[in-house]
Amino acid sequence: MSDIIANVEPIIASLGDLPALPSIVAEVVEITHNPSATMAQVSACIQRDPALAAKILSVSNSPFYGLKQYVGTLKLALVVLGVREIRSIVLGISVYETLQGGPSQDHEMLRLWNHSVLVAGLCRKLGAARSLGLQGEDFMAGLLHDIGKLVLVRQLGEPYSELYSQAGGASGPLCTAELSSLGFTHAHAAAAVAAYWNLPRNLVDAFWLHHPTPDQSLASAVDPRLAALVRVCNMAGHDDFQQPD
């Protein structure tokens, strides 16, 4: 059984200088790891970034997230979802927008975001239905599973955009083209940036394995349940259910 972390190291080196996570993410993570922290402290920290707060409410109220009541304020979102879920949403949104370079109206980027939110919602619902007890990591893993595409667009620019366009965005041709041109896929790139940012190992593994590979099984993940959940929901989240992103 090969070690995924060892495999990401050369990929990180090949990607060049990667961006740092926003400082507010580190603050939110630090506050939420403190058992004596209050919801008011978490809310005050997030509300220093109004755009982030608005995005959290947008995600929380999306049909993909599946709440039974409308959440109109950040404080109510914290009450309804809990601190751990909100931390996962903050991390997911911030990672996505850091790699994307901010909000974008590009059609492919919007399509990728919509797909990611859909997969995140499916992961959350299926994870709950199967009583996996993932407590927010299911949603975050689904939301971030395709960040490798953002990494490659950001780091490689037009050559990768052309490769992506030629593959039509379909995962089979895209992964084949990526392996041929780069020696690794967008799934591997997602795992590499997650490892670079010291995200939890179970997320690194889930990103790496979200497409089937002949040389690595789901059993190689530290949490095969999460890796399997992301893979299945990624397939289900595609429009035609035949060519998963």
C-alpha positions in Angstrom: 0.0 0.0 0.0 1.6 3.2 -1.1 1.6 6.3 1.0 -0.4 9.2 -0.5 1.5 11.9 1.5 4.8 10.7 0.0 3.3 10.8 -3.5 2.2 14.5 -3.1 5.6 15.9 -2.3 6.9 15.9 -5.9 3.6 17.3 -7.1 3.9 20.2 -4.6 7.4 20.9 -5.9 6.2 20.9 -9.5 3.4 23.3 -8.9 5.7 26.2 -7.7 4.8 28.8 -5.1 1.3 28.2 -3.8 -0.8 30.9 -2.1 -1.2 31.1 1.7 -4.7 30.7 3.3 -6.3 33.9 4.4 -5.5 34.9 8.0 -9.2 34.9 8.9 -9.3 31.1 8.3 -6.5 30.6 10.8 -8.3 32.7 13.3 -11.6 30.8 12.9 -9.8 27.5 13.2 -8.0 28.7 16.3 -11.1 30.0 18.0 -13.2 27.0 17.2 -10.5 24.6 18.6 -10.8 26.4 21.9 -13.4 24.5 24.0 -14.3 27.7 26.0 -15.0 29.8 22.8 -18.5 31.1 22.5 -20.6 31.4 19.4 -20.5 35.2 19.8 -16.7 35.1 19.4 -16.9 33.0 16.3 -19.6 35.2 14.8 -17.6 38.4 15.6 -14.5 37.0 13.9 -16.4 35.9 10.7 -18.3 39.2 10.5 -15.1 41.1 10.0 -15.3 39.7 6.5 -18.9 40.6 5.3 -18.4 38.8 2.0 -17.5 35.6 3.8 -20.4 35.9 6.1 -22.8 36.4 3.2 -21.3 33.4 1.4 -21.8 31.2 4.5 -25.5 32.2 4.5 -25.8 31.6 0.8 -24.3 28.1 1.2 -26.4 27.3 4.3 -29.6 28.2 2.6 -28.8 26.5 -0.7 -31.1 23.5 -1.6 -28.0 21.3 -1.6 -27.4 21.9 2.1 -30.9 20.7 3.0 -31.8 22.8 6.0 -35.5 22.8 6.8 -35.6 26.5 7.9 -34.3 29.7 6.4 -31.1 31.0 8.1 -31.0 34.8 7.9 -28.1 35.6 10.3 -24.7 34.3 11.0 -25.6 33.8 14.7 -28.6 31.7 13.7 -26.5 29.7 11.3 -24.1 28.9 14.2 -27.1 27.8 16.4 -28.7 25.6 13.7 -25.5 24.1 12.2 -23.1 24.3 15.1 -19.5 25.6 15.3 -17.9 22.6 13.6 -20.1 22.8 10.5 -19.6 26.5 10.2 -15.8 26.0 10.5 -16.0 23.5 7.6 -18.0 25.9 5.5 -15.5 28.8 6.2 -12.5 26.6 5.3 -14.2 25.3 2.2 -15.2 28.7 0.9 -11.9 30.4 1.7 -9.8 27.6 0.1 -12.0 27.8 -3.0 -11.8 31.6 -3.4 -8.1 31.7 -2.5 -7.3 29.4 -5.4 -9.8 31.0 -7.7 -8.4 34.5 -7.0 -11.8 35.9 -5.8 -15.3 35.7 -7.1 -15.4 35.0 -10.9 -18.2 35.1 -13.4 -16.3 32.8 -15.8 -18.8 30.2 -17.1 -16.5 27.3 -16.4 -15.6 28.5 -12.9 -19.3 29.0 -12.0 -20.1 25.6 -13.4 -17.3 24.1 -11.3 -18.5 25.9 -8.1 -22.1 24.7 -8.7 -20.9 21.2 -9.2 -18.8 21.4 -6.0 -21.6 22.7 -3.9 -23.9 20.0 -5.3 -21.4 17.3 -4.4 -20.9 18.8 -1.0 -24.7 18.7 -0.3 -24.9 15.1 -1.5 -22.0 14.1 0.7 -23.7 15.8 3.7 -27.0 14.1 3.1 -25.6 10.6 2.3 -23.2 10.9 5.2 -26.1 11.7 7.5 -28.3 9.0 6.1 -25.6 6.4 6.6 -24.8 7.7 10.1 -21.1 8.1 9.3 -20.6 10.8 12.0 -18.3 13.0 9.9 -19.6 16.2 11.5 -19.0 18.7 8.7 -16.0 17.0 7.0 -18.3 15.3 4.6 -19.6 18.7 3.3 -16.1 20.2 3.2 -14.6 17.2 1.3 -17.3 17.4 -1.3 -16.9 21.2 -1.7 -13.2 21.0 -2.1 -12.7 17.8 -4.1 -12.1 19.5 -7.4 -9.8 22.3 -6.2 -7.0 20.6 -8.2 -8.5 22.2 -11.3 -8.3 25.6 -9.7 -4.7 24.9 -8.6 -3.7 23.9 -12.1 -5.4 26.8 -13.8 -3.8 29.2 -11.3 -0.3 27.7 -11.5 -0.1 26.6 -15.1 -2.4 29.1 -16.8 -3.4 28.9 -20.5 -1.7 25.5 -21.2 -3.9 23.8 -18.6 -7.0 25.7 -19.7 -6.5 24.5 -23.3 -6.0 20.9 -22.0 -9.2 21.2 -20.0 -11.1 22.6 -22.9 -9.9 19.9 -25.3 -11.0 17.2 -22.8 -14.4 18.9 -22.6 -14.3 18.8 -18.9 -15.1 15.0 -18.8 -13.1 13.2 -16.2 -12.0 10.2 -18.2 -10.4 12.2 -21.1 -9.2 14.9 -18.7 -7.4 12.6 -16.3 -5.8 10.8 -19.3 -4.6 14.1 -20.7 -3.4 15.3 -17.4 -1.4 12.1 -16.8 0.1 12.3 -20.2 1.0 16.0 -20.0 1.8 16.5 -16.3 2.3 13.1 -14.9 -0.5 13.6 -12.4 -4.2 14.5 -12.4 -6.3 17.3 -10.9 -7.2 14.9 -8.1 -3.6 14.5 -7.2 -3.1 18.3 -7.4 -6.0 18.8 -5.0 -4.4 16.4 -2.5 -1.1 18.2 -2.9 -2.4 21.7 -2.1 -4.4 20.2 0.9 -1.2 18.7 2.2 0.7 21.9 1.7 -1.9 23.7 3.8 -1.8 21.1 6.5 -5.4 20.2 6.0 -6.5 17.0 7.8 -5.1 13.8 6.3 -8.5 12.3 5.7 -9.3 15.2 3.3 -5.9 14.8 1.5 -6.7 11.1 0.9 -10.3 11.8 -0.2 -9.2 14.3 -2.8 -6.5 12.0 -4.1 -8.9 9.1 -4.5 -12.0 10.8 -5.8 -11.4 9.3 -9.2 -10.7 5.5 -9.4 -7.1 4.7 -10.1 -5.7 1.3 -11.0 -2.8 1.6 -8.6 -4.6 2.8 -5.4 -7.7 1.5 -3.7 -10.0 3.3 -1.3 -8.6 1.1 1.4 -5.4 3.1 1.2 -7.2 6.1 2.7 -7.0 6.8 6.5 -10.8 7.1 6.3 -12.1 5.0 3.5 -15.6 6.0 4.4 -15.0 9.6 3.5 -13.0 8.8 0.4 -15.8 6.5 -0.8 -18.5 9.0 0.0 -16.7 11.7 -2.1 -16.2 9.4 -5.0 -19.8 8.2 -5.1 -21.3 11.7 -4.7 -18.9 13.2 -7.3 -20.3 10.6 -9.8 -23.9 11.3 -8.7 -23.4 15.0 -8.9 -22.7 15.1 -12.6 -25.5 16.1 -15.0 -25.7 12.9 -16.9 -24.3 10.6 -14.2 -22.0 9.0 -16.8 -19.0 11.4 -17.1 -18.2 12.6 -13.5 -16.2 15.8 -13.1 
